[in-house]
Amino acid sequence: MNSDEIRENFLKFFEKKGHRVLPPSSLIPTDPSVLFTTAGMQQFKEYYLGNPPPYGNKVTTCQKCFRTSDIEEVGDEKHLTFLEMLGNFSFGDYFKEETIKFAQELLISNFQLPISEMTVTVFGGDKEIPLDKESEKIWNTLGFSKNKGNLQYKGRADNFWGPTGLEGPCGPTTEIHFRGIEVWNLVFNEYYQDREGKLTFLKQKGVDTGMGLERLAMIIQNKNSVFETDLFFPIIKEVPGENERAKRIIADHVKGSVFLISEGVLPSNLERGYALRRILRRAIRYGKLLNLPKNFLIPLAKKVIEIYKDVYPEVKLKETDILTVIQNEEEKFEKTLEYGLKILHTEIKARAYKPGKKISNIPDVTPIKGFPSFTPFQITSEWLFKFYQSFAIDPDLVFEEIERELHRKYTDSEKKKLMEDFHNLMKKHQEISRAGAEKKFGGGGQFSPKLHTATHLLHAALRKILGEHVKQMGSDINPQRLRFDFLHPKKMTKEELKRVEDLVNQKIKENLEVKKEEVSLKEALKSGALAFFKEKYPERVSVYSVGDFSKEICAGPHVKKTGELGYFKIEKEESAGAGVRRIKAVLK
């Protein structure tokens, strides 16, 4: 089976089992505590808490996901940043027995995978939560047991999942492996974890499963890595060179970039934009390692669009925007990288001579303050990390340049030690960043509903002042400000900005009521509700109306009355790409 057939087969299997097939949600979640959709269950989070789902208690999806947690592992056989997650979900309907038996039937009977190559794991219990005996017994009836060696017990780190974000549903899992690779994770949501980590039983038990399409395709197509499947090979074969890891990283990152840009994300130094910039620049750096020509990402992005255009039509619809953003970022980063490489060469050559000896043929570049000093030929993980932080130059590229400049080859053991220390520094840096993010988002509070509502008012005001060609291209909020990207061909004048600001404040002063309606997508569109991401909406949607001034399909959250917003102030208007403008604004 090719990947399209696998995807379709999975969804039809669960449709026959009484599940409603739903479209994937956006990669940009409504939950402000997470940057991206990282799992299939995120769009269903509220239904595990007892809220009635508008499409029944059993659903199935193929969800687009984006994860940065495994970015340093990308390049091996199985880790990715962008992936498709196949899943089936139960909200208070079936539980462990049906879930496990469905999985067994699909993999062994439907996909005809050899049961002899299948092993499973169950949650082995800890001080807080007991061994998952129920799952163990069900697997026993299907021929899996500890004595046979095809069932293992695992701890919290491996076989307990969730919550997404800072709090939410979670529970023990049972995992299915083929050829030693985790393929399907079956999550049994029995608990709710609060922000302090305390667990309580959910009133309604639920099922959430996730199986990476790429890994399943690797097993079904009998490949040694996800990069050899039909989802990646057409991209990989367009990248020349012998460095397989570099080629895989480029293929993964260009794919992730295409999908993020199609969702309205643009490169920046903050949050989602930073994640996009990071993977784009990583791809460009590894292109340097392979001596690829300028703008090498453009034909690769076109190949990604070709692979997914029928399944995710938004990537074809946004093709021009996607290619423009990638080209602009590549041209911008070339200058930074060129400067960084000059400094790297200066530093490398300086290491090749004894201190005090005159050094010739070194570019006239001032080295960065704070770089450690070394004896000849010595580099440290701190030095590698400094280059990574300052210029986004990976250690692989540093080693390559050292070998090229000095004909000095590092041994595998030397590289391994340096890289271990480098990754430890990376983890510390990520922990500090994560702590800052949790502090930023942890309070919940009213900033999210207020700024969310203000975004709707801004959108409506822009369309009234500038014209109905204005279309939302992306938005983001944090405790300090809102950011709104929209289609508009030129820079806004001071007069236009003031008129928009005044109109928003007028609607705040009128203290308009914000109403929410649950209707079908067809009814919402017929009523005139704005909807610029039609392909991403479920069949039933929430429509928020602000008086008769604004009406949009949205998942919330919002305030009850516009008077709660205070005073709206535009702080900046700037370009966010070809034909796209960006406004940053605050509430005072």
N, C-alpha and C positions, 0 to 999 in steps of 0.2 A: 504493500500500500504506500502511496505517496502521502505527504503530510495533509493535503486537503481531504483525502479519503479517510485518514485516521481521525481528523477533527470531526468530519461529518458522521462517521461511524459511531464515535463516542456520544455525540448529541442525540442521534437517532435511537441508540440503545436505551438511553434514559428517558427519552420521549415515550418509547414503548412501555416503559415501566411507570408511566403516569406523571412524569416530570414536565413542567412547562419550560420550553427552550427560550431563554432570554438573551438579548444582545449584551455585549460587554459594556461596562460603565467606563467613564473617562479615566485616563491615567491621572487626571488631576482630581483628587478626592474632595468631598465636601467636608470631611473631618479636618479641622484646622491643625490638629496635633500631628499629622503626618503629611509629608510633602508629596508622596506619590501613592498610587494604588499598587500595593505589593502582593495582594492575594485576592482570590476570587470572592471571598466572603465579605470584603469590605463594604460593598454596596448593600449587603444584607444585614449589617451589624444590628440595626434596630429590631429586626424580626426575631433575633435570638433572645431579645429582652421582653418579648411578649406582644409587641406591636403587630397588629394583623397585616400580613403581606397582601398587597392588592392582586397578586397573581397566583394564589394558592400556596399550600404548605410544602410543595416539592418542586424544585427548579433545577435547571442545569445550564451551564454557561461555558464558553471559552473566553477567558478574561485576559486582556492585555495587562502585563505587569512590568514595573520598572523597579529595580533594586540596586542600590549602591553598596549594600553591606558586603557583597562578595566581589567587589570590583578588583581587588588585588589577586583574586583566584582566577579571574577570567583569563583564558589561555590554556587551561587544562582541558580535560575531556568533557566536562559537564557544567561548569559554572558560566552564568550569563548575567548581563544587566537587564536586557529586555527579553522577556519570555512570554509564552502563552500558557495560561493555566487552565487545564480542563477540570471541571468540578461538578459534583452533584451535591445538593443541599436539602436538608429537611428542617423545617421549623416546627418542632413539636409533633411530627408525624412518625416516621420510622426511626429506629435507633441502631444499635450496634450490629445485631444479627443480620438485618437486611443489608446494611451498608457493606459488611464484609462479604456476604454472599454475592451481592451485585458485583463487587470488585473481582472476586474469583471467577465469576461467570464471564464477565467482559474480557478479562485478560486471557483466560485459558480456553474458553469455548469460542468466544467471538474473534479475538485477535490470534488465537491458536499459538500462544507462547508456551514453551515447554515448562511444565510444572516442576520438572527436576531442577531447573535453574532458578526457581523462585524461593526466596526466604522471607520471613516476616519478623517484625519486632513488636513487642507490646510494652506498655509502661510498667516498670518493675516495682513502683512504689517508693515512697520516702517517708519522712517524719510527718508530713502534712497529709499526704494522699496515699491511699492503699494501692497495692498491686491491682491491675486491671484484670481480675479473674474472669469477668464475663467475656472479654475479647479473647483471652487465652482459651477458654472452653470452646468458643465458636471455631477458632482455628484448629483446635484438637479434632473436632468432628470432620474437618476438611483435610486432615492428614498432616497437620503441622504440629510439632511438639519439640520441647527442649531435648528430649532423648534422641530424636531423629536428627537433631542438629540443624533443622530448618526453622526453628523459632528461638528467638533470643529475648531476654529482658533488658530494657534500657532505662536510664535515669531521666531526670527532668530536662536535662540539656538536649536530649535526643527525641524523647517521646512525650513531650508535653508542649502544646502549642498555644500561643497567644499571650496577651491580647494584642490586637493591632492598636497602635497609639499608646496612650498613657493608661488607659483602663478599658475594660470590656469583657466579653465572653471569652472563655478559654477552656481547655480540658486536656485529658490524656489522648494520646494518638496511638494508632497502630500503623506501621509503615510496611510497604511491600517493596522488596528489592529483587532485581534481576542482575546476574553477573556482578554482584557486589555493589550495584548502584541503586540508590533510592529512587524509585519511580513514582510511587503513589503514597500520599500521606492522608490517612483517614482520621479526621479530628472529631472527637466527641465532646461537644460543648456542654459541660455539666456545671461549670463554675463561672462566677463573675469575680474578676480581680479589680480592686479599686486602686487609686493612685498611690496608696501606701503599700500595695502588694498583698493586701488581705483578701482571702478567698471566701466566698459564700456560695451556697448552691443556687443555681438558676431555678426559677419556678418551672420553666419549660426547657426540656432538653432538646438539643439540636445537633445536626450533623453538618460538617463542612469538610469536603475533601478537595485535595489539590494534586493534580498530576501534570508535570511539565510536558507539554506536547513535544518539545525538542528531545527530551530524554526518552519518551515513549517511541518517537520516530527512530531514534538511535537503536533501540532494542528491536523493534519490529523490522527495520531495514537492515539489521545485523551489521551495524557500523561500530567502529571503535571509539568514536566521539560524536558529539552533537554537531560538530563542524563538518562532518562528512555526510550529513543528511541533506535532503533536497531543500531544506530551509536555509542552509548556509553554503553548500558547495558551489552554487552558481556565483556567489560573491567571492569566495575564497579563490576560485580558479582565475579570477581577474586580477589577483594580486601576485606579482612576480616575486621571486626570492626564495631563499632556503630556510629562513627563520620562521618555523611553523607557529610558534607562540605569538610572534608579532603579527602574523597574518590573521590569526584567530581574534586577537584583540581588536584589530582594525575592523574586521567583519562584524563583530559584536557591537562595537561602539558606533559604527556608521548606522547600523540598524536601529539602535536605541535613539540616536540623534534624529533620524527620520521620523520616528513615532512621536518623540517629544515635541518637535517643531510642528508636526501636524496637529498637535493639541494646543498650539498657541504659545508654547514655551519658547523664550528667546534667550540667547547667551547673556549672562550678566555675572556679577560677583556675589550675588545673593541667592540663597535657597534653590529653587528649581532651576533658575537660570544658571546658577553656579554648577549644578550637577550636569547640565547640558554642556556648558563650556568645558567642564573637566573631561568628559568623554570625547568631545570633539578634539580637544588639544592632545589628549592621550593618543588618539588615532593618528593625528598629524605627526607627533613625535615618533611613533613607531613606523610611520611612513618614511621619516628621515633615516631611521635605522636600516630600512630596506632600499634607500636611495630612490624612492618613488618621485615622480615629477610633481610640480606644483598642480594644485587643483585635482589631485588624484582621487579625492573623495567623491567628486561629482558623478563619474560613471558608476561608482560603487553604490551611491545613493539611488541612482536610476535603476540599478539591478534590484535593490531592496523593494522599490516601488513596484517593479515588474512582478516580483514574487507575491506581494500582498495585495495588489490593486483590486482583485475580485473579492477578497475576504474582508478587507478594510478599505472601502472606497475613498475614505478621507485622505489617504496618503496620495492617491492619484489627483484628487481635487485640489490638494494643496502643493502639488509638485513644484510649481514655480516658486512659491514662498520657501519651500524646503531647500531647494537648490541655491536660492539667493542667500539665505541665512548661512548655509554651510560655506559657500564661497567667501562671503564677507568675513566670517570668523577665521577661515584659513588664511586669508590675506593679512588680517590684523595680527594673528599669532606669529606669522612668519617673521615679522620684525622683532618681536620679543625673543623668539627662539634663536634668531641669528645673533642677537646681542648676547644672549646667555651662552651660546656656543663659543663666542669669542672669549668670554671670560673663562669658560671651561678650558679652552686651549691655553690661555695664559697660565692658569693654575696648574694644568698638567705639565707644561714645559718647565715651570718654576720648580716642580717637584723632581725634575730630571737632573737638576744640578745641585751642587753643594751650596749651602747658604753663603752669600757674599760674592760668589762668582758672577761675572758679567753675563747676562742672558741676552742673546740676540734673537732676531726674527720673532719677536713677540708683539702682537697687536697692541697699539697704544690705547689700552682700555684700563680704567680704574677698577680694581677688584672691589667686590662688595665688602663693606665693613662687617665685621663679625665672623668672617670665615676663619676657622682655626688655622694655625700655622703647623707645618709638618717637616719632618726630615725627608730626604729624597725618596721618591716612589711610595711613600706611605699615604694612604687615604683612610678615612674612618667613616663609620655609618653616619656620624653627625655631619660630616662634610657632604656626603651623598644627599642627606636629607635637606641640607641648606640649599643645594642646587634644585632639588625637587620643589621645595617651597617657593624659592625665588623665581625660577624660570620654568617650572613644571618639566624639568629634564629627568627622565627616569634613570635609575642606576644602570640598566641595560645599555642605555645610550652612552653613559659615562665610561663603562668598561670598553665599549666599542671604540670610542674616541681615544682612550688610552692606548689600546692595541694598535690603532691606526697611526697615532702620532709618535709613539715611543717604541713600538714593536715589543711591548711588555705585556705578556698574556697572564692574566690572573688564573690560578688553578681553581678547579671546582670547589675545593674545600675552602679556599680563601673567599671566593664569591659567596658561598653558602653562609659563612660566618658573618660577613658584612651585611648580607641580605637579611639574616635573622635579626641582627641589631637594628637595621633600617626599618623592618616591619614593626618591631617593638616601639620605635619612635613614632611610626605612623599611627599605631594603636593608641598611644598616649595622646597624640594630637587629636585623634577622632573622639576619644573619651571627653577631652576638654570641650570640643565643639558640640558633642552630644549633650553634655551637661548644660551648656549655654542654651541649646535649643529647648531642653526640657524646662529650664527656668523661664524661657521666653513664652512657651506655650502652656506651661503647667497650670496657670491660674484659671484657665477657661475664661471666666468673667464675661463682661459685656462688650469687650472690644470687637469680638467676632460678629455678633448680630448687628451692632451699630455700623461698623464699616461695611458689612455685607449690604445692608440697606442703603447706605450712602453710595455704594457702587451702582445700585439700580437707579438711584436718582441722577447720578452723574451720566450714566448711559443714556437715559431718556433726555436729559438736558442737551447733551452733545448732538443727539439726533434732531432735536428741535432747533438748535442754533446753527449747526453746520449742514444738516441735511440727512436724509434717510439712507445715504450711502454708508454712513457710519455703522460699523459692525464690530462687535466685540471679538478680539483676537486672543485675549488672555487676561487674567486678573490674579491678584495676589493680595493678601492682607497679613499684617502682623500687628502687634500691640501698638506700634507707633504710627502706622500709615496704611493707606490703600494704594495699590498700583493698578492702573487700568490701561490695557493696550487696545487700540482700535484702528480700523482702516480709515485713513484720511490722507490725501495725496500731498499735503504741504503743512508747514509749520503754522500753528495757530497764532493769530495776532493777539496783542495785549487786550484789545477791545473784545475779541471773541472769548478769551479766557475769563474776562470780568463778567460778561453776559452769562456764561455757563455757571460760574460761581454764584452770581446773584440769583439765578433761577433755582439752583439747588437750595440755597438758603431761604428763598421765598417758600418753597415747598416744605422745608423744615418748620418754618414759622407758622405755616397753615396747620401744622400738627395733624397731618393726614393719617387715616387709619391704614394699617398694612394688613391685608386679608390674604388668607391661604385657602386654596381649593384643591381637592384631589379629583382629577378628571382623566379621561383617556387622552393620549397624545393627539389623537385626531380632533377631539373636542377643543383641546388647548390651542391648537393651531388655527382652528376655525374661529375661535374667539378673538384672535389677533394677538395672542401672547407671543412675545419675541422668543425665537428659538434658533440659535445659530449652530447648534451641534446636534441636528436632528438624528443623525445616524447613531448617536450614543445614548439616546433616551430609551427608557423602558416603555412598555405600552401604556402604563398609567404613570402620571407625573403630578408634581405639585406646581401650582401656578400662584405666584405672589403678585398682588395688585396693590399699588400705592395710590389710593384715591383713583382718579381717572387719568393720572399723570404717567404711570408706568405699569406695565404688565409683562412679566417674564416667567418662563419655565425655569424653576430653580429648586434646589434641595434645601435651601436655607442655610443657617438660621437668620431670623430677622427680628427687629423690635416690633412692638405693637403699634406705636405711633411715631411719626417722624419727629415730633417735638423732643424726643429723647436724645436726638443726635447732637444737639448743641449748635456749634457754628462750623460750617464747612469751609476749608481753605485750600486752594490749589497752590502747591509749593513749587511744582516744576512741570514743564511740558517739554518733551524731547523726542528725538527719533528713536524708534525701537526696531528699525529694519526698513526694507524697501516698501514704501507706501503705508507704513505702520507708525503711528504716533503713540507716545506713552505719557500718561498723566500720573503724577504722584500727589496725593492730597492727604490732609489730616482733619481730624475733628477736634475742636477746641471748646 
